[in-house]
Amino acid sequence: MKKLALRLFVITGLLASNFQILTLRTEAFFVGFGGAGAGDIIIRRGQEEKVIPAMPAPGNLKAVAVTRTRIDLTWQDNSIDELGFRIERKSTGSAYTEIAVVGANVSFYADSVPDTDKVYCYRVRAYNATGVSEYSNEATISSLPEIPEWHRTDMGCGGDYMYSVAVGNGRNDGVMRVYGANRDGSIYEFTWNNIFSSWTQTYVGSGSGYMMCIAVGAGRNDGVMRVYGASYDGHLYEFTWNETSSSWTKVDVGSGGLGMDCVAIGAGRNDGITRVYGANADFHLYEFSFY
């Protein structure tokens, strides 16, 4: 270790983080390089020794629970020559372990936690080719709040691609259901069963081509909700639930010159009368009125 003897007469100021040199007179100091990190500075006065890390530690580390399984970390980058930052985590009953390494000038990390019932603690330190800094302050998440997030449920499937979906009171019984238009030419109905917490799938009907689009509404302007499908065979089909026979009745609403790609229901003429509209591959829109 190189040593340099300095005779200091008056020195006042901040030499490094948390190391204040007071006004000193006629004191001998030794300055060297080495210590825990290869680039650390060692200042020795008599029997007292102070090791100053070559890189300042990251500061103001904060942890925020974003969801039940994700914690976001942010910190202040106090160094100018780091290669990156090493992130460590510990949970209830465990020691710190490194969980990630991020690049230089990065001050954010999103952590996915495996167990929502544990307390999580974090610390970060900078590193470069000569060594590592001291650790940042410790940030702790003691409880993960009940933050709503999206969860996926498989409702069911048809025989091919599911092209379109609609939600509505298709059976006209006040119960909302989900309807899917499938490439196999069929329309499928999905009803949520609260008792079994599952979806029940029912075949509604089909055309003679791909079922491209679907809509639910009172297409006949009579207050009765029905299901409408746009088929690649060029037709719009109407499906009405028959409570007596517990079955669907299909009616051919009409057709265009080519495949019917989409269907919509509404008072398109702004006259209070509900009609059915189809978008056709022959470049045309078609309106269908029931009277």
Short mmCIF file of the C-alpha atoms (twelve columns), coordinates in Angstrom:
data_MODEL
# 
_entry.id   MODEL 
# 
loop_
_atom_site.group_PDB 
_atom_site.id 
_atom_site.type_symbol 
_atom_site.label_atom_id 
_atom_site.label_alt_id 
_atom_site.label_comp_id 
_atom_site.label_asym_id 
_atom_site.label_seq_id 
_atom_site.Cartn_x 
_atom_site.Cartn_y 
_atom_site.Cartn_z 
_atom_site.pdbx_PDB_model_num 
ATOM 1   C CA . MET A 1   0.000   0.000   0.000   1 
ATOM 2   C CA . LYS A 2   1.385   3.399   -1.003  1 
ATOM 3   C CA . LYS A 3   1.605   5.932   1.798   1 
ATOM 4   C CA . LEU A 4   1.999   9.660   1.617   1 
ATOM 5   C CA . ALA A 5   2.931   11.718  4.671   1 
ATOM 6   C CA . LEU A 6   1.194   15.072  4.671   1 
ATOM 7   C CA . ARG A 7   1.732   17.950  7.021   1 
ATOM 8   C CA . LEU A 8   -1.533  19.838  7.238   1 
ATOM 9   C CA . PHE A 9   -1.877  23.257  8.700   1 
ATOM 10  C CA . VAL A 10  -5.525  24.247  8.116   1 
ATOM 11  C CA . ILE A 11  -8.054  21.924  6.417   1 
ATOM 12  C CA . THR A 12  -11.782 22.459  6.628   1 
ATOM 13  C CA . GLY A 13  -14.487 20.773  4.600   1 
ATOM 14  C CA . LEU A 14  -16.171 17.585  3.552   1 
ATOM 15  C CA . LEU A 15  -13.750 14.982  2.211   1 
ATOM 16  C CA . ALA A 16  -16.272 12.264  1.422   1 
ATOM 17  C CA . SER A 17  -19.696 10.993  2.462   1 
ATOM 18  C CA . ASN A 18  -20.092 11.220  6.260   1 
ATOM 19  C CA . PHE A 19  -16.404 12.123  6.822   1 
ATOM 20  C CA . GLN A 20  -15.831 15.649  8.039   1 
ATOM 21  C CA . ILE A 21  -12.302 17.006  8.538   1 
ATOM 22  C CA . LEU A 22  -12.340 19.646  11.197  1 
ATOM 23  C CA . THR A 23  -9.917  22.552  11.437  1 
ATOM 24  C CA . LEU A 24  -6.590  20.943  12.229  1 
ATOM 25  C CA . ARG A 25  -3.137  22.452  12.886  1 
ATOM 26  C CA . THR A 26  0.268   20.805  12.546  1 
ATOM 27  C CA . GLU A 27  -1.060  17.250  12.295  1 
ATOM 28  C CA . ALA A 28  0.508   14.369  10.362  1 
ATOM 29  C CA . PHE A 29  -1.793  12.200  8.205   1 
ATOM 30  C CA . PHE A 30  -1.107  9.138   6.052   1 
ATOM 31  C CA . VAL A 31  -3.132  8.669   2.866   1 
ATOM 32  C CA . GLY A 32  -3.182  5.356   0.970   1 
ATOM 33  C CA . PHE A 33  -5.221  3.217   -1.400  1 
ATOM 34  C CA . GLY A 34  -6.592  -0.268  -0.795  1 
ATOM 35  C CA . GLY A 35  -9.015  -1.563  1.822   1 
ATOM 36  C CA . ALA A 36  -12.224 -3.490  1.167   1 
ATOM 37  C CA . GLY A 37  -12.485 -2.143  -2.366  1 
ATOM 38  C CA . ALA A 38  -9.488  -1.824  -4.660  1 
ATOM 39  C CA . GLY A 39  -10.228 1.844   -5.205  1 
ATOM 40  C CA . ASP A 40  -10.932 2.763   -1.565  1 
ATOM 41  C CA . ILE A 41  -9.063  5.663   0.022   1 
ATOM 42  C CA . ILE A 42  -7.561  5.102   3.489   1 
ATOM 43  C CA . ILE A 43  -6.814  8.038   5.752   1 
ATOM 44  C CA . ARG A 44  -4.896  7.261   8.958   1 
ATOM 45  C CA . ARG A 45  -4.116  9.540   11.869  1 
ATOM 46  C CA . GLY A 46  -2.226  7.882   14.671  1 
ATOM 47  C CA . GLN A 47  -4.164  4.752   15.560  1 
ATOM 48  C CA . GLU A 48  -7.372  6.003   13.900  1 
ATOM 49  C CA . GLU A 49  -8.185  4.913   10.381  1 
ATOM 50  C CA . LYS A 50  -10.993 5.894   7.996   1 
ATOM 51  C CA . VAL A 51  -11.805 3.952   4.809   1 
ATOM 52  C CA . ILE A 52  -13.618 6.014   2.192   1 
ATOM 53  C CA . PRO A 53  -15.257 3.958   -0.600  1 
ATOM 54  C CA . ALA A 54  -14.180 4.879   -4.107  1 
ATOM 55  C CA . MET A 55  -17.886 5.121   -5.092  1 
ATOM 56  C CA . PRO A 56  -20.611 6.734   -2.999  1 
ATOM 57  C CA . ALA A 57  -23.438 4.409   -2.020  1 
ATOM 58  C CA . PRO A 58  -26.821 4.751   -3.744  1 
ATOM 59  C CA . GLY A 59  -29.220 6.800   -1.657  1 
ATOM 60  C CA . ASN A 60  -32.904 7.261   -0.920  1 
ATOM 61  C CA . LEU A 61  -33.864 3.667   -1.737  1 
ATOM 62  C CA . LYS A 62  -37.652 3.315   -1.755  1 
ATOM 63  C CA . ALA A 63  -39.906 0.271   -2.197  1 
ATOM 64  C CA . VAL A 64  -43.545 0.548   -3.325  1 
ATOM 65  C CA . ALA A 65  -46.030 -2.337  -3.625  1 
ATOM 66  C CA . VAL A 66  -47.684 -1.996  -7.026  1 
ATOM 67  C CA . THR A 67  -49.693 -5.238  -6.906  1 
ATOM 68  C CA . ARG A 68  -49.905 -8.257  -4.633  1 
ATOM 69  C CA . THR A 69  -46.929 -9.783  -6.447  1 
ATOM 70  C CA . ARG A 70  -44.877 -6.792  -7.634  1 
ATOM 71  C CA . ILE A 71  -42.687 -4.340  -5.721  1 
ATOM 72  C CA . ASP A 72  -41.068 -1.378  -7.483  1 
ATOM 73  C CA . LEU A 73  -37.686 -0.080  -6.284  1 
ATOM 74  C CA . THR A 74  -36.226 3.363   -6.931  1 
ATOM 75  C CA . TRP A 75  -32.978 4.897   -5.686  1 
ATOM 76  C CA . GLN A 76  -30.693 7.874   -6.156  1 
ATOM 77  C CA . ASP A 77  -27.587 7.336   -8.281  1 
ATOM 78  C CA . ASN A 78  -24.764 9.080   -6.391  1 
ATOM 79  C CA . SER A 79  -21.817 7.726   -8.388  1 
ATOM 80  C CA . ILE A 80  -20.432 8.780   -11.761 1 
ATOM 81  C CA . ASP A 81  -18.266 5.813   -12.752 1 
ATOM 82  C CA . GLU A 82  -20.361 2.770   -11.874 1 
ATOM 83  C CA . LEU A 83  -20.860 -0.115  -14.263 1 
ATOM 84  C CA . GLY A 84  -24.210 -0.845  -12.661 1 
ATOM 85  C CA . PHE A 85  -26.080 -1.648  -9.472  1 
ATOM 86  C CA . ARG A 86  -26.490 -4.907  -7.569  1 
ATOM 87  C CA . ILE A 87  -29.880 -5.417  -5.925  1 
ATOM 88  C CA . GLU A 88  -30.344 -7.656  -2.903  1 
ATOM 89  C CA . ARG A 89  -33.471 -8.893  -1.159  1 
ATOM 90  C CA . LYS A 90  -34.304 -10.783 1.983   1 
ATOM 91  C CA . SER A 91  -37.621 -12.005 3.300   1 
ATOM 92  C CA . THR A 92  -38.877 -13.180 6.647   1 
ATOM 93  C CA . GLY A 93  -36.412 -15.664 8.147   1 
ATOM 94  C CA . SER A 94  -33.802 -15.441 5.378   1 
ATOM 95  C CA . ALA A 95  -30.518 -13.641 4.627   1 
ATOM 96  C CA . TYR A 96  -29.852 -11.147 1.875   1 
ATOM 97  C CA . THR A 97  -29.282 -12.608 -1.599  1 
ATOM 98  C CA . GLU A 98  -28.636 -10.874 -4.891  1 
ATOM 99  C CA . ILE A 99  -31.716 -10.917 -7.109  1 
ATOM 100 C CA . ALA A 100 -30.722 -8.654  -9.998  1 
ATOM 101 C CA . VAL A 101 -28.010 -6.553  -11.601 1 
ATOM 102 C CA . VAL A 102 -28.938 -3.461  -13.625 1 
ATOM 103 C CA . GLY A 103 -26.799 -1.206  -15.780 1 
ATOM 104 C CA . ALA A 104 -25.151 2.145   -15.205 1 
ATOM 105 C CA . ASN A 105 -27.404 5.176   -14.608 1 
ATOM 106 C CA . VAL A 106 -30.407 2.897   -13.938 1 
ATOM 107 C CA . SER A 107 -32.357 3.800   -10.823 1 
ATOM 108 C CA . PHE A 108 -35.441 1.558   -11.092 1 
ATOM 109 C CA . TYR A 109 -36.208 -2.139  -10.741 1 
ATOM 110 C CA . ALA A 110 -39.533 -4.037  -10.673 1 
ATOM 111 C CA . ASP A 111 -39.358 -7.127  -8.473  1 
ATOM 112 C CA . SER A 112 -41.788 -10.047 -8.706  1 
ATOM 113 C CA . VAL A 113 -42.208 -11.584 -5.264  1 
ATOM 114 C CA . PRO A 114 -43.153 -15.247 -4.857  1 
ATOM 115 C CA . ASP A 115 -44.936 -15.127 -1.487  1 
ATOM 116 C CA . THR A 116 -47.390 -12.352 -0.639  1 
ATOM 117 C CA . ASP A 117 -47.430 -13.135 3.100   1 
ATOM 118 C CA . LYS A 118 -43.787 -12.285 3.828   1 
ATOM 119 C CA . VAL A 119 -41.950 -9.095  4.780   1 
ATOM 120 C CA . TYR A 120 -39.450 -8.030  2.119   1 
ATOM 121 C CA . CYS A 121 -36.323 -5.917  2.659   1 
ATOM 122 C CA . TYR A 122 -34.085 -4.485  -0.058  1 
ATOM 123 C CA . ARG A 123 -30.684 -2.873  -0.379  1 
ATOM 124 C CA . VAL A 124 -28.639 -1.713  -3.385  1 
ATOM 125 C CA . ARG A 125 -24.971 -0.969  -4.035  1 
ATOM 126 C CA . ALA A 126 -23.012 0.313   -7.010  1 
ATOM 127 C CA . TYR A 127 -20.119 -1.550  -8.605  1 
ATOM 128 C CA . ASN A 128 -17.381 -0.986  -11.170 1 
ATOM 129 C CA . ALA A 129 -14.156 -2.648  -12.273 1 
ATOM 130 C CA . THR A 130 -12.357 -1.736  -9.046  1 
ATOM 131 C CA . GLY A 131 -14.958 -2.827  -6.499  1 
ATOM 132 C CA . VAL A 132 -18.293 -2.040  -4.920  1 
ATOM 133 C CA . SER A 133 -19.766 0.812   -2.925  1 
ATOM 134 C CA . GLU A 134 -21.293 0.610   0.501   1 
ATOM 135 C CA . TYR A 135 -24.943 -0.419  0.652   1 
ATOM 136 C CA . SER A 136 -27.795 2.010   0.326   1 
ATOM 137 C CA . ASN A 137 -30.330 2.461   3.070   1 
ATOM 138 C CA . GLU A 138 -32.657 -0.502  3.598   1 
ATOM 139 C CA . ALA A 139 -36.205 -0.324  2.202   1 
ATOM 140 C CA . THR A 140 -38.904 -2.584  3.635   1 
ATOM 141 C CA . ILE A 141 -42.364 -3.677  2.538   1 
ATOM 142 C CA . SER A 142 -44.114 -5.145  5.554   1 
ATOM 143 C CA . SER A 143 -47.436 -5.900  3.878   1 
ATOM 144 C CA . LEU A 144 -48.676 -6.155  0.313   1 
ATOM 145 C CA . PRO A 145 -52.009 -4.350  -0.030  1 
ATOM 146 C CA . GLU A 146 -55.011 -5.817  -1.754  1 
ATOM 147 C CA . ILE A 147 -54.495 -4.011  -5.061  1 
ATOM 148 C CA . PRO A 148 -56.885 -5.168  -7.828  1 
ATOM 149 C CA . GLU A 149 -55.256 -6.696  -10.885 1 
ATOM 150 C CA . TRP A 150 -56.361 -8.574  -13.990 1 
ATOM 151 C CA . HIS A 151 -56.770 -12.365 -13.876 1 
ATOM 152 C CA . ARG A 152 -57.407 -14.519 -16.920 1 
ATOM 153 C CA . THR A 153 -60.078 -17.242 -17.082 1 
ATOM 154 C CA . ASP A 154 -60.518 -19.691 -19.948 1 
ATOM 155 C CA . MET A 155 -64.241 -19.593 -20.749 1 
ATOM 156 C CA . GLY A 156 -64.277 -22.265 -23.424 1 
ATOM 157 C CA . CYS A 157 -63.670 -22.671 -27.147 1 
ATOM 158 C CA . GLY A 158 -65.178 -23.472 -30.497 1 
ATOM 159 C CA . GLY A 159 -63.840 -25.601 -33.311 1 
ATOM 160 C CA . ASP A 160 -61.553 -22.928 -34.766 1 
ATOM 161 C CA . TYR A 161 -60.471 -19.282 -34.402 1 
ATOM 162 C CA . MET A 162 -62.797 -17.143 -32.302 1 
ATOM 163 C CA . TYR A 163 -63.344 -14.103 -34.518 1 
ATOM 164 C CA . SER A 164 -65.647 -11.878 -32.520 1 
ATOM 165 C CA . VAL A 165 -67.317 -11.475 -29.118 1 
ATOM 166 C CA . ALA A 166 -70.380 -9.694  -27.775 1 
ATOM 167 C CA . VAL A 167 -72.074 -9.407  -24.401 1 
ATOM 168 C CA . GLY A 168 -75.794 -9.039  -23.871 1 
ATOM 169 C CA . ASN A 169 -79.173 -10.361 -22.761 1 
ATOM 170 C CA . GLY A 170 -79.373 -12.766 -25.678 1 
ATOM 171 C CA . ARG A 171 -82.120 -14.966 -24.206 1 
ATOM 172 C CA . ASN A 172 -84.217 -11.939 -23.244 1 
ATOM 173 C CA . ASP A 173 -84.443 -13.194 -19.655 1 
ATOM 174 C CA . GLY A 174 -82.503 -10.437 -17.922 1 
ATOM 175 C CA . VAL A 175 -79.348 -12.576 -17.646 1 
ATOM 176 C CA . MET A 176 -76.239 -11.215 -19.331 1 
ATOM 177 C CA . ARG A 177 -74.249 -13.725 -21.352 1 
ATOM 178 C CA . VAL A 178 -71.174 -13.756 -23.570 1 
ATOM 179 C CA . TYR A 179 -71.355 -14.763 -27.234 1 
ATOM 180 C CA . GLY A 180 -68.515 -15.795 -29.503 1 
ATOM 181 C CA . ALA A 181 -68.409 -15.962 -33.303 1 
ATOM 182 C CA . ASN A 182 -66.176 -18.795 -34.485 1 
ATOM 183 C CA . ARG A 183 -64.402 -19.600 -37.713 1 
ATOM 184 C CA . ASP A 184 -66.056 -23.026 -37.652 1 
ATOM 185 C CA . GLY A 185 -69.229 -21.165 -38.664 1 
ATOM 186 C CA . SER A 186 -70.910 -21.327 -35.271 1 
ATOM 187 C CA . ILE A 187 -72.011 -18.970 -32.515 1 
ATOM 188 C CA . TYR A 188 -71.355 -20.094 -28.949 1 
ATOM 189 C CA . GLU A 189 -73.012 -18.790 -25.811 1 
ATOM 190 C CA . PHE A 190 -71.209 -18.703 -22.456 1 
ATOM 191 C CA . THR A 191 -73.198 -18.384 -19.218 1 
ATOM 192 C CA . TRP A 192 -71.588 -17.846 -15.821 1 
ATOM 193 C CA . ASN A 193 -72.658 -20.349 -13.158 1 
ATOM 194 C CA . ASN A 194 -72.369 -18.788 -9.701  1 
ATOM 195 C CA . ILE A 195 -72.906 -22.099 -7.907  1 
ATOM 196 C CA . PHE A 196 -69.959 -23.871 -9.554  1 
ATOM 197 C CA . SER A 197 -67.983 -20.690 -10.332 1 
ATOM 198 C CA . SER A 198 -67.547 -21.766 -13.927 1 
ATOM 199 C CA . TRP A 199 -68.712 -21.015 -17.470 1 
ATOM 200 C CA . THR A 200 -71.319 -23.157 -19.250 1 
ATOM 201 C CA . GLN A 201 -70.983 -23.276 -23.030 1 
ATOM 202 C CA . THR A 202 -74.012 -23.661 -25.344 1 
ATOM 203 C CA . TYR A 203 -74.154 -23.986 -29.115 1 
ATOM 204 C CA . VAL A 204 -76.446 -21.281 -30.529 1 
ATOM 205 C CA . GLY A 205 -76.374 -21.988 -34.256 1 
ATOM 206 C CA . SER A 206 -74.331 -21.577 -37.415 1 
ATOM 207 C CA . GLY A 207 -74.223 -20.300 -40.976 1 
ATOM 208 C CA . SER A 208 -72.643 -21.977 -43.980 1 
ATOM 209 C CA . GLY A 209 -69.390 -20.012 -43.759 1 
ATOM 210 C CA . TYR A 210 -67.067 -18.566 -41.149 1 
ATOM 211 C CA . MET A 211 -69.006 -16.666 -38.466 1 
ATOM 212 C CA . MET A 212 -67.132 -13.362 -38.634 1 
ATOM 213 C CA . CYS A 213 -68.970 -11.095 -36.201 1 
ATOM 214 C CA . ILE A 214 -71.719 -11.084 -33.612 1 
ATOM 215 C CA . ALA A 215 -74.073 -8.605  -31.940 1 
ATOM 216 C CA . VAL A 216 -76.840 -8.753  -29.346 1 
ATOM 217 C CA . GLY A 217 -79.864 -6.464  -29.417 1 
ATOM 218 C CA . ALA A 218 -83.544 -5.879  -30.185 1 
ATOM 219 C CA . GLY A 219 -83.017 -5.996  -33.939 1 
ATOM 220 C CA . ARG A 220 -86.743 -6.247  -34.704 1 
ATOM 221 C CA . ASN A 221 -87.489 -3.107  -32.675 1 
ATOM 222 C CA . ASP A 222 -89.921 -5.091  -30.513 1 
ATOM 223 C CA . GLY A 223 -87.989 -5.010  -27.244 1 
ATOM 224 C CA . VAL A 224 -86.996 -8.669  -27.581 1 
ATOM 225 C CA . MET A 225 -83.257 -9.289  -27.397 1 
ATOM 226 C CA . ARG A 226 -81.761 -11.574 -30.024 1 
ATOM 227 C CA . VAL A 227 -78.341 -12.670 -31.231 1 
ATOM 228 C CA . TYR A 228 -77.139 -11.725 -34.712 1 
ATOM 229 C CA . GLY A 229 -74.251 -13.246 -36.623 1 
ATOM 230 C CA . ALA A 230 -72.428 -12.046 -39.730 1 
ATOM 231 C CA . SER A 231 -71.324 -15.019 -41.825 1 
ATOM 232 C CA . TYR A 232 -68.695 -15.238 -44.519 1 
ATOM 233 C CA . ASP A 233 -71.333 -16.898 -46.694 1 
ATOM 234 C CA . GLY A 234 -72.657 -13.354 -47.210 1 
ATOM 235 C CA . HIS A 235 -75.632 -13.591 -44.853 1 
ATOM 236 C CA . LEU A 236 -76.757 -12.096 -41.564 1 
ATOM 237 C CA . TYR A 237 -78.430 -14.609 -39.274 1 
ATOM 238 C CA . GLU A 238 -80.798 -13.950 -36.374 1 
ATOM 239 C CA . PHE A 239 -81.034 -16.354 -33.423 1 
ATOM 240 C CA . THR A 240 -84.008 -16.150 -31.035 1 
ATOM 241 C CA . TRP A 241 -84.213 -18.104 -27.794 1 
ATOM 242 C CA . ASN A 242 -87.442 -20.104 -27.436 1 
ATOM 243 C CA . GLU A 243 -88.144 -20.661 -23.765 1 
ATOM 244 C CA . THR A 244 -90.876 -23.216 -24.459 1 
ATOM 245 C CA . SER A 245 -88.705 -25.542 -26.497 1 
ATOM 246 C CA . SER A 246 -85.447 -24.460 -24.806 1 
ATOM 247 C CA . SER A 247 -83.808 -24.009 -28.175 1 
ATOM 248 C CA . TRP A 248 -82.598 -21.364 -30.602 1 
ATOM 249 C CA . THR A 249 -84.516 -20.490 -33.748 1 
ATOM 250 C CA . LYS A 250 -82.465 -19.273 -36.720 1 
ATOM 251 C CA . VAL A 251 -83.745 -16.804 -39.328 1 
ATOM 252 C CA . ASP A 252 -81.865 -15.605 -42.410 1 
ATOM 253 C CA . VAL A 253 -82.032 -11.813 -42.159 1 
ATOM 254 C CA . GLY A 254 -80.551 -11.115 -45.588 1 
ATOM 255 C CA . SER A 255 -77.343 -11.046 -47.563 1 
ATOM 256 C CA . GLY A 256 -74.926 -8.926  -49.521 1 
ATOM 257 C CA . GLY A 257 -72.845 -9.660  -52.556 1 
ATOM 258 C CA . LEU A 258 -69.912 -11.297 -50.745 1 
ATOM 259 C CA . GLY A 259 -68.921 -12.309 -47.237 1 
ATOM 260 C CA . MET A 260 -70.631 -10.456 -44.378 1 
ATOM 261 C CA . ASP A 261 -67.760 -9.301  -42.163 1 
ATOM 262 C CA . CYS A 262 -69.463 -7.396  -39.360 1 
ATOM 263 C CA . VAL A 263 -72.858 -6.665  -37.792 1 
ATOM 264 C CA . ALA A 264 -74.228 -3.905  -35.564 1 
ATOM 265 C CA . ILE A 265 -77.628 -3.047  -34.078 1 
ATOM 266 C CA . GLY A 266 -79.033 0.404   -33.399 1 
ATOM 267 C CA . ALA A 267 -81.318 3.275   -34.405 1 
ATOM 268 C CA . GLY A 268 -79.146 4.212   -37.362 1 
ATOM 269 C CA . ARG A 269 -81.725 6.606   -38.860 1 
ATOM 270 C CA . ASN A 270 -82.084 8.457   -35.548 1 
ATOM 271 C CA . ASP A 271 -85.836 7.828   -35.628 1 
ATOM 272 C CA . GLY A 272 -86.065 5.616   -32.547 1 
ATOM 273 C CA . ILE A 273 -86.425 2.483   -34.650 1 
ATOM 274 C CA . THR A 274 -83.799 -0.214  -34.118 1 
ATOM 275 C CA . ARG A 275 -82.371 -1.871  -37.213 1 
ATOM 276 C CA . VAL A 276 -79.629 -4.345  -38.073 1 
ATOM 277 C CA . TYR A 277 -76.581 -3.328  -40.117 1 
ATOM 278 C CA . GLY A 278 -74.078 -5.474  -41.970 1 
ATOM 279 C CA . ALA A 279 -70.643 -4.682  -43.417 1 
ATOM 280 C CA . ASN A 280 -69.990 -6.710  -46.551 1 
ATOM 281 C CA . ALA A 281 -66.825 -7.621  -48.445 1 
ATOM 282 C CA . ASP A 282 -68.445 -6.235  -51.619 1 
ATOM 283 C CA . PHE A 283 -67.604 -2.754  -50.178 1 
ATOM 284 C CA . HIS A 284 -71.213 -2.072  -49.125 1 
ATOM 285 C CA . LEU A 285 -73.052 -1.514  -45.866 1 
ATOM 286 C CA . TYR A 286 -76.521 -3.031  -45.725 1 
ATOM 287 C CA . GLU A 287 -79.441 -2.049  -43.491 1 
ATOM 288 C CA . PHE A 288 -82.097 -4.555  -42.490 1 
ATOM 289 C CA . SER A 289 -85.463 -3.357  -41.114 1 
ATOM 290 C CA . PHE A 290 -88.144 -5.646  -39.708 1 
ATOM 291 C CA . TYR A 291 -91.722 -4.703  -40.616 1 
# 
